């Protein structure tokens, strides 16, 4: 076993026993596992380590490395940090429209990579709210949430808003670096208003930009009407997890039909036209 492998093994033991803390691990990797010991390497190591909320996640990742050289480990840390920063945090809420008087009653979250492959399916939680809030919902919400069984599920739930935020924040911290991954969804700007108000710590972990599938849908409707007609239809279950999966599927369709790389001939024309301006 190499010195590096022994150091990793000893670090794992300390971490598993609860003696090692994330600052210690970050310092350890900065000193021993970044071959050039540059500031960039230290930041990459720290970004990866911050993603591990649970010891089991860190143990699993470290164990997968095996006996590697410092150069190889630094490369893997760099690749891991880079790929994680391109992930998307998909969220859907069930709530009414007035952020000042209404509340979140259901929330789900899925993490995808930049190619829209699902990396992790997170919690899907129904949050308890008082009867007076449910009675004050719009007629549309009363009808659809009543039919889907969500209203009754909210009344039966023991989950508080604070507990839900903690669970979702723990989930995204485990799979995404802080401040780099955008919120994604359908008309997700509306969800963002509720999240900014009621789950600020969750939102603080995300990038300030959003990826709104509904924007792409409206552009497709105007610029590619034939492709728009073939877009997948929603099942209209109005449940958070189902809505996220349908949004991902919809964006996958737009990507395959609209966001196509230009041919070499078109590339040359684009370059020529930009040079003539």
C-alpha positions in Angstrom: 0.0 0.0 0.0 1.4 3.4 -1.0 1.8 6.3 1.5 -1.1 8.0 -0.2 -3.3 5.0 0.1 -2.4 4.6 3.8 -3.2 8.2 4.4 -6.6 7.8 2.7 -7.3 4.6 4.7 -6.5 6.4 8.0 -8.6 9.3 7.0 -11.5 7.0 6.3 -11.2 5.4 9.7 -11.2 8.8 11.4 -14.2 9.9 9.4 -16.2 6.7 10.0 -15.6 7.0 13.7 -16.9 10.5 13.7 -13.5 12.0 14.6 -12.8 13.5 11.2 -14.7 16.7 10.2 -15.1 18.1 6.7 -12.6 21.0 7.3 -10.0 18.3 8.4 -10.7 16.3 5.2 -10.4 19.4 3.0 -7.1 20.3 4.6 -5.9 16.7 4.3 -6.6 16.7 0.5 -5.1 20.1 0.1 -1.8 18.8 1.7 -1.6 15.2 0.5 -3.9 14.6 -2.5 -3.4 17.6 -4.8 -0.2 17.0 -6.7 0.7 20.6 -7.5 -0.8 21.9 -4.3 -2.0 25.0 -6.1 -4.9 27.1 -4.9 -7.0 25.8 -7.7 -6.4 22.2 -6.7 -7.3 23.0 -3.1 -10.5 24.7 -4.2 -11.5 21.7 -6.3 -10.9 19.3 -3.4 -12.9 21.6 -1.1 -15.8 21.8 -3.5 -16.1 18.0 -3.8 -15.9 17.5 -0.1 -18.5 20.1 0.6 -20.9 18.0 -1.4 -20.8 15.2 1.1 -23.4 15.8 3.9 -23.4 12.2 5.0 -20.2 10.2 6.0 -21.5 7.3 3.9 -21.4 9.4 0.7 -17.8 10.4 1.4 -16.8 6.8 2.3 -18.4 5.5 -0.9 -16.6 8.1 -3.1 -13.2 7.6 -1.4 -13.5 3.8 -1.6 -14.1 4.0 -5.3 -10.8 5.7 -5.9 -8.7 2.7 -4.9 -4.9 3.0 -4.9 -4.2 5.9 -7.2 -1.4 8.3 -7.5 -1.6 11.9 -6.3 -1.7 13.1 -9.9 -4.6 10.7 -10.8 -6.5 11.6 -7.6 -6.1 15.3 -8.4 -7.4 14.7 -11.9 -10.4 12.8 -10.6 -11.2 15.5 -8.1 -11.0 18.1 -10.9 -13.3 16.1 -13.1 -15.8 15.4 -10.4 -16.0 19.0 -9.4 -16.4 20.2 -13.0 -19.1 17.7 -13.8 -21.0 18.4 -10.6 -21.1 22.1 -11.4 -23.1 21.5 -14.6 -25.9 19.6 -12.9 -29.4 20.9 -12.8 -31.6 20.9 -9.7 -35.2 20.2 -10.8 -37.9 21.2 -8.4 -41.7 21.3 -8.5 -44.0 22.6 -5.9 -47.7 22.3 -5.3 -49.0 25.5 -3.9 -51.5 28.2 -4.7 -50.6 31.5 -6.5 -50.3 34.1 -3.7 -46.9 33.8 -2.1 -47.9 36.2 0.6 -50.7 34.2 2.0 -50.3 30.7 0.5 -47.8 28.0 1.5 -45.9 25.0 0.0 -48.0 21.8 0.4 -45.9 19.4 -1.7 -42.3 19.5 -3.1 -40.1 17.1 -5.0 -36.6 17.4 -6.3 -34.5 15.5 -8.9 -30.8 16.1 -9.9 -29.8 15.6 -13.5 -26.5 16.0 -15.3 -26.1 18.5 -18.2 -27.4 15.8 -20.6 -30.6 15.4 -18.6 -29.8 12.0 -17.3 -31.1 11.6 -13.8 -28.3 11.5 -11.2 -30.4 11.2 -8.1 -34.1 11.3 -7.2 -34.5 13.2 -4.1 -37.3 13.5 -1.5 -40.9 14.0 -2.4 -42.6 15.5 0.6 -46.1 16.5 1.6 -46.0 19.3 4.1 -48.6 19.7 6.8 -50.6 23.0 6.6 -53.5 24.1 8.8 -57.1 23.6 7.6 -57.7 27.4 7.3 -54.9 27.6 4.7 -56.3 24.7 2.7 -59.8 26.3 2.9 -58.4 29.6 1.6 -56.9 28.0 -1.6 -58.2 28.9 -5.0 -61.1 27.0 -6.4 -58.8 25.4 -9.0 -56.5 24.1 -6.2 -59.3 22.8 -4.1 -60.8 20.9 -7.0 -57.5 19.3 -8.4 -55.8 18.7 -5.1 -59.0 17.2 -3.7 -59.3 14.8 -6.7 -55.6 13.8 -6.5 -55.8 13.1 -2.8 -53.2 15.7 -2.0 -55.5 17.8 0.3 -56.1 14.8 2.5 -52.4 13.8 2.4 -51.5 17.4 3.6 -53.9 17.0 6.5 -52.4 13.7 7.5 -48.8 14.7 7.1 -46.5 15.3 10.1 -43.8 17.0 8.0 -43.1 20.7 8.9 -41.8 23.3 6.5 -38.5 23.5 8.5 -38.0 19.7 8.4 -38.7 19.7 4.6 -36.1 22.4 3.9 -33.5 20.6 6.0 -34.1 17.3 4.0 -34.0 19.0 0.6 -31.0 21.1 1.5 -29.1 18.0 2.7 -30.0 16.2 -0.6 -28.8 19.0 -2.9 -25.6 19.5 -0.8 -24.9 15.8 -1.3 -25.1 16.0 -5.1 -24.2 19.6 -6.1 -21.5 22.1 -5.2 -22.6 25.3 -3.5 -23.6 28.3 -5.7 -23.1 26.6 -9.1 -26.2 24.6 -10.1 -29.3 26.3 -11.4 -32.9 25.7 -10.4 -34.8 23.9 -13.3 -38.5 23.2 -14.0 -41.6 24.2 -15.8 -42.7 27.8 -15.0 -40.1 27.4 -12.3 -40.0 31.2 -11.7 -43.3 30.8 -9.8 -41.8 28.1 -7.7 -38.7 30.2 -7.0 -40.9 32.9 -5.4 -42.1 30.5 -2.8 -38.7 29.0 -2.3 -37.1 32.4 -1.9 -39.6 33.2 0.8 -40.1 29.9 2.6 -36.8 28.0 2.0 -34.1 30.6 1.7 -31.3 28.3 2.8 -32.2 25.8 0.1 -32.1 28.6 -2.5 -28.8 30.0 -1.1 -27.1 26.8 -2.1 -28.2 27.2 -5.8 -27.0 29.4 -8.6 -29.1 32.6 -9.1 -30.0 31.6 -12.7 -32.9 29.3 -13.6 -33.7 26.9 -16.5 -37.3 27.3 -17.3 -38.7 24.8 -19.8 -41.8 26.9 -20.3 -39.6 29.6 -22.0 -38.2 27.1 -24.4 -41.7 25.8 -25.0 -42.9 29.3 -26.0 -40.0 29.8 -28.3 -40.6 26.5 -29.9 -44.3 27.4 -30.4 -43.2 30.5 -32.4 -40.1 29.3 -34.2 -40.7 25.6 -34.7 -44.5 25.1 -34.9 -44.3 21.6 -36.4 -41.9 20.4 -33.7 -44.1 22.0 -31.1 -47.1 19.9 -32.2 -45.1 16.8 -31.6 -43.9 17.7 -28.1 -44.9 15.3 -25.3 -48.2 16.0 -23.6 -48.6 16.4 -19.9 -50.6 13.8 -17.9 -52.0 16.6 -15.6 -51.7 14.6 -12.4 -50.6 17.9 -10.6 -48.3 16.0 -8.3 -44.8 17.3 -7.8 -42.6 14.3 -8.7 -44.7 13.4 -11.8 -44.5 17.0 -13.0 -40.7 17.1 -12.7 -40.3 13.9 -14.7 -42.6 15.2 -17.4 -40.6 18.5 -17.5 -37.3 16.6 -17.9 -38.9 14.5 -20.7 -40.1 17.6 -22.4 -36.7 19.3 -22.4 -35.1 16.1 -23.7 -37.5 16.3 -26.6 -36.6 20.0 -27.4 -33.0 19.2 -27.1 -33.2 16.3 -29.6 -35.4 18.2 -32.1 -34.3 21.8 -31.9 -30.9 22.1 -30.2 -28.9 20.4 -32.9 -25.3 21.1 -33.7 -24.9 22.9 -37.1 -23.3 21.1 -40.0 -19.7 22.0 -40.9 -21.0 24.0 -43.9 -23.3 26.0 -41.6 -20.5 26.5 -39.1 -18.3 28.1 -41.8 -21.1 30.4 -42.9 -21.7 31.5 -39.3 -18.0 32.3 -38.9 -17.9 34.2 -42.2 -21.0 36.2 -41.3 -19.7 37.1 -37.9 -16.4 38.2 -39.5 -18.1 40.5 -41.9 -19.8 42.5 -39.2 
